[in-house]
Amino acid sequence: MSKSKTIDAAIEAVRALPHEAQDAIAHEILEQIEDYRTPDRPPEIQALIEERMSKPRTAVSRDDFMAMLRKYNPAL
């Protein structure tokens, strides 16, 4: 496993701060990690998502978008 010099430098800098600041920064880092974590999905579902995301994206017209939304909220 390779070590990141950037992470090591950041940890060293945080350790030089007061304990309250260290706790606040640690809390923020843990929240960020949660944002980047891959959700637990069955492998076949994850493969389907990755396959769909690899396809070129296409634009949807405003009318088509509004029609799609009206399926769920006819008041729009």
Backbone as a printed PyTorch tensor [residue, N CA C, xyz], in Angstrom:
tensor([[[  0.8440,  -1.1720,   0.0000],
         [  0.0000,   0.0000,   0.0000],
         [  0.8920,   1.2390,   0.0000]],

        [[  0.6200,   2.1640,  -0.8900],
         [  1.4350,   3.3760,  -0.9560],
         [  0.9050,   4.4140,   0.0290]],

        [[  1.8170,   5.2210,   0.5210],
         [  1.4260,   6.2760,   1.4540],
         [  1.3600,   7.5990,   0.7130]],

        [[  0.4060,   8.4040,   1.0990],
         [  0.2530,   9.7230,   0.5000],
         [  0.9920,  10.7430,   1.3520]],

        [[  1.9520,  11.4260,   0.7400],
         [  2.6820,  12.4570,   1.4710],
         [  1.7520,  13.6170,   1.8280]],

        [[  0.7630,  13.8680,   0.9810],
         [ -0.1840,  14.9450,   1.2560],
         [ -1.0030,  14.6420,   2.5050]],

        [[ -1.4740,  13.4040,   2.6280],
         [ -2.2470,  13.0030,   3.8110],
         [ -1.3660,  13.0910,   5.0480]],

        [[ -0.1450,  12.5990,   4.9430],
         [  0.7690,  12.6560,   6.0810],
         [  1.0180,  14.1000,   6.5150]],

        [[  1.2050,  15.0000,   5.5520],
         [  1.4330,  16.4120,   5.8790],
         [  0.1940,  17.0200,   6.5180]],

        [[ -0.9820,  16.6670,   6.0250],
         [ -2.2240,  17.1970,   6.5870],
         [ -2.4180,  16.7130,   8.0240]],

        [[ -2.1510,  15.4390,   8.2570],
         [ -2.2970,  14.8930,   9.6140],
         [ -1.3180,  15.5740,  10.5660]],

        [[ -0.1000,  15.7690,  10.1100],
         [  0.8990,  16.4470,  10.9370],
         [  0.4450,  17.8730,  11.2680]],

        [[ -0.1030,  18.5770,  10.2870],
         [ -0.5700,  19.9470,  10.5140],
         [ -1.7430,  19.9740,  11.4860]],

        [[ -2.6520,  19.0080,  11.3570],
         [ -3.8100,  18.9580,  12.2570],
         [ -3.3640,  18.6500,  13.6770]],

        [[ -2.4080,  17.7670,  13.8310],
         [ -1.9270,  17.4050,  15.1680],
         [ -1.2820,  18.5840,  15.8940]],

        [[ -0.8530,  19.5820,  15.1440],
         [ -0.2360,  20.7570,  15.7610],
         [ -1.2840,  21.7350,  16.2960]],

        [[ -2.5530,  21.5060,  15.9750],
         [ -3.6370,  22.4000,  16.4090],
         [ -4.1410,  21.9990,  17.7960]],

        [[ -4.8950,  22.8870,  18.4520],
         [ -5.5120,  22.5300,  19.7390],
         [ -6.4770,  21.3460,  19.5650]],

        [[ -6.7150,  20.6170,  20.6390],
         [ -7.5450,  19.4050,  20.5840],
         [ -8.9420,  19.6760,  20.0370]],

        [[ -9.5440,  20.8030,  20.4030],
         [-10.8930,  21.1120,  19.9190],
         [-10.8890,  21.2420,  18.3950]],

        [[ -9.8700,  21.8950,  17.8570],
         [ -9.7570,  22.0570,  16.4040],
         [ -9.5200,  20.6960,  15.7470]],

        [[ -8.6990,  19.8560,  16.3750],
         [ -8.4410,  18.5200,  15.8260],
         [ -9.7410,  17.7300,  15.7340]],

        [[-10.5460,  17.8040,  16.8010],
         [-11.8220,  17.0740,  16.7960],
         [-12.7500,  17.5850,  15.7030]],

        [[-12.8120,  18.9050,  15.5360],
         [-13.6800,  19.4880,  14.5080],
         [-13.2380,  19.0620,  13.1170]],

        [[-11.9360,  19.0900,  12.8710],
         [-11.4110,  18.7090,  11.5610],
         [-11.6260,  17.2130,  11.3220]],

        [[-11.4020,  16.4030,  12.3400],
         [-11.6180,  14.9550,  12.1990],
         [-13.0680,  14.6620,  11.8540]],

        [[-13.9850,  15.3700,  12.4970],
         [-15.4190,  15.1970,  12.2110],
         [-15.7120,  15.5330,  10.7500]],

        [[-15.1680,  16.6500,  10.2640],
         [-15.3700,  17.0610,   8.8680],
         [-14.7950,  16.0360,   7.9020]],

        [[-13.6120,  15.5250,   8.2030],
         [-12.9790,  14.5320,   7.3260],
         [-13.8370,  13.2680,   7.2500]],

        [[-14.3380,  12.8180,   8.3910],
         [-15.1680,  11.6110,   8.3950],
         [-16.4430,  11.8040,   7.5900]],

        [[-17.0240,  12.9960,   7.6430],
         [-18.2090,  13.2770,   6.8300],
         [-17.8600,  13.2630,   5.3460]],

        [[-16.7010,  13.8190,   4.9950],
         [-16.2600,  13.8180,   3.6020],
         [-16.0450,  12.3820,   3.1120]],

        [[-15.4470,  11.5580,   3.9380],
         [-15.2080,  10.1620,   3.5610],
         [-16.5340,   9.4750,   3.2740]],

        [[-17.5300,   9.7340,   4.0840],
         [-18.8480,   9.1380,   3.8840],
         [-19.4260,   9.5490,   2.5320]],

        [[-19.1850,  10.7950,   2.1140],
         [-19.6740,  11.2670,   0.8160],
         [-19.0220,  10.5290,  -0.3430]],

        [[-17.7840,  10.0960,  -0.1890],
         [-17.0500,   9.4350,  -1.2670],
         [-17.1850,   7.9150,  -1.2560]],

        [[-17.7250,   7.3820,  -0.1900],
         [-17.8380,   5.9310,  -0.0660],
         [-18.8570,   5.3990,  -1.0720]],

        [[-18.5430,   4.2830,  -1.7020],
         [-19.4630,   3.6430,  -2.6360],
         [-20.5720,   2.9600,  -1.8450]],

        [[-21.8200,   3.2310,  -2.2000],
         [-22.9130,   2.5750,  -1.4790],
         [-22.8380,   1.0570,  -1.6480]],

        [[-23.3130,   0.3610,  -0.6400],
         [-23.3490,  -1.1000,  -0.7180],
         [-24.4790,  -1.5060,  -1.6530]],

        [[-24.1060,  -2.0880,  -2.7780],
         [-25.0750,  -2.5670,  -3.7560],
         [-24.6490,  -3.9540,  -4.1970]],

        [[-25.6130,  -4.7390,  -4.6180],
         [-25.2240,  -6.0310,  -5.2010],
         [-24.3490,  -5.7910,  -6.4340]],

        [[-23.3670,  -6.6370,  -6.6850],
         [-22.4500,  -6.4260,  -7.8120],
         [-23.1540,  -6.2680,  -9.1570]],

        [[-24.2630,  -6.9890,  -9.3590],
         [-24.9520,  -6.8940, -10.6440],
         [-25.6210,  -5.5280, -10.8300]],

        [[-26.1120,  -4.9490,  -9.7410],
         [-26.7070,  -3.6110,  -9.8100],
         [-25.6200,  -2.5720, -10.0400]],

        [[-24.4940,  -2.7000,  -9.3350],
         [-23.3840,  -1.7690,  -9.5110],
         [-22.8620,  -1.8340, -10.9470]],

        [[-22.7720,  -3.0330, -11.5110],
         [-22.3090,  -3.1820, -12.8960],
         [-23.2770,  -2.5050, -13.8650]],

        [[-24.5720,  -2.6330, -13.6140],
         [-25.5760,  -1.9910, -14.4620],
         [-25.4500,  -0.4750, -14.3920]],

        [[-25.2630,   0.0680, -13.1980],
         [-25.0960,   1.5140, -13.0290],
         [-23.8530,   1.9940, -13.7650]],

        [[-22.7440,   1.2900, -13.5940],
         [-21.4970,   1.6800, -14.2560],
         [-21.6380,   1.6200, -15.7740]],

        [[-22.3430,   0.6040, -16.2710],
         [-22.5520,   0.4800, -17.7150],
         [-23.3840,   1.6510, -18.2400]],

        [[-24.4380,   2.0050, -17.5250],
         [-25.2840,   3.1180, -17.9570],
         [-24.5520,   4.4560, -17.8610]],

        [[-23.7360,   4.6260, -16.8370],
         [-23.0030,   5.8790, -16.6650],
         [-21.8900,   6.0360, -17.7040]],

        [[-21.4390,   4.9280, -18.2850],
         [-20.3660,   5.0090, -19.2730],
         [-20.8710,   5.4480, -20.6460]],

        [[-22.1860,   5.3980, -20.8550],
         [-22.7560,   5.8020, -22.1410],
         [-22.7540,   7.3240, -22.2610]],

        [[-22.7140,   7.8160, -23.4900],
         [-22.7550,   9.2760, -23.6680],
         [-24.0620,   9.8480, -23.1180]],

        [[-23.9730,  11.0060, -22.5580],
         [-25.1580,  11.6610, -22.0050],
         [-25.8240,  12.4850, -23.0880]],

        [[-27.1330,  12.5140, -23.0420],
         [-27.8830,  13.2890, -24.0260],
         [-28.7350,  14.3210, -23.3080]],

        [[-28.9510,  15.4140, -23.9750],
         [-29.7750,  16.4780, -23.4060],
         [-31.2580,  16.1300, -23.5670]],

        [[-32.0520,  16.5730, -22.6180],
         [-33.4950,  16.3870, -22.6660],
         [-34.1130,  17.7700, -22.8240]],

        [[-35.0770,  17.8670, -23.7120],
         [-35.7190,  19.1680, -23.9050],
         [-36.5120,  19.5440, -22.6560]],

        [[-36.7630,  20.8160, -22.5000],
         [-37.5410,  21.3000, -21.3520],
         [-38.9280,  20.6800, -21.3530]],

        [[-39.5510,  20.5760, -22.5370],
         [-40.8940,  19.9980, -22.6300],
         [-40.9060,  18.5360, -22.1850]],

        [[-39.9040,  17.7750, -22.6290],
         [-39.8150,  16.3720, -22.2110],
         [-39.5760,  16.2530, -20.7150]],

        [[-38.7310,  17.1310, -20.1860],
         [-38.4390,  17.1220, -18.7590],
         [-39.6950,  17.4410, -17.9490]],

        [[-40.4220,  18.4640, -18.3720],
         [-41.6470,  18.8330, -17.6580],
         [-42.6880,  17.7200, -17.7530]],

        [[-42.7860,  17.0620, -18.9070],
         [-43.7240,  15.9450, -19.0540],
         [-43.3740,  14.8200, -18.0810]],

        [[-42.0760,  14.5630, -17.9290],
         [-41.6340,  13.5340, -16.9970],
         [-42.0090,  13.9210, -15.5610]],

        [[-41.7910,  15.1760, -15.1910],
         [-42.1380,  15.6240, -13.8480],
         [-43.6390,  15.5820, -13.6100]],

        [[-44.4300,  15.8770, -14.6390],
         [-45.8930,  15.8930, -14.4870],
         [-46.4570,  14.4980, -14.1910]],

        [[-45.7260,  13.4670, -14.5410],
         [-46.1800,  12.1070, -14.1900],
         [-46.3160,  11.9830, -12.6860]],

        [[-45.4180,  12.6480, -11.9580],
         [-45.3890,  12.5280, -10.5050],
         [-46.0740,  13.7010,  -9.8040]],

        [[-46.2310,  14.8140, -10.5240],
         [-46.8940,  15.9820,  -9.9460],
         [-47.6910,  16.6720, -11.0540]],

        [[-48.9270,  16.2350, -11.2610],
         [-49.7410,  16.7810, -12.3500],
         [-49.9810,  18.2890, -12.2460]],

        [[-49.7640,  18.8800, -11.0910],
         [-50.0080,  20.3180, -10.9170],
         [-48.9580,  21.1720, -11.6190]],

        [[-47.8820,  20.5800, -12.0620],
         [-46.8200,  21.3610, -12.7180],
         [-47.2380,  21.8140, -14.0870]]])
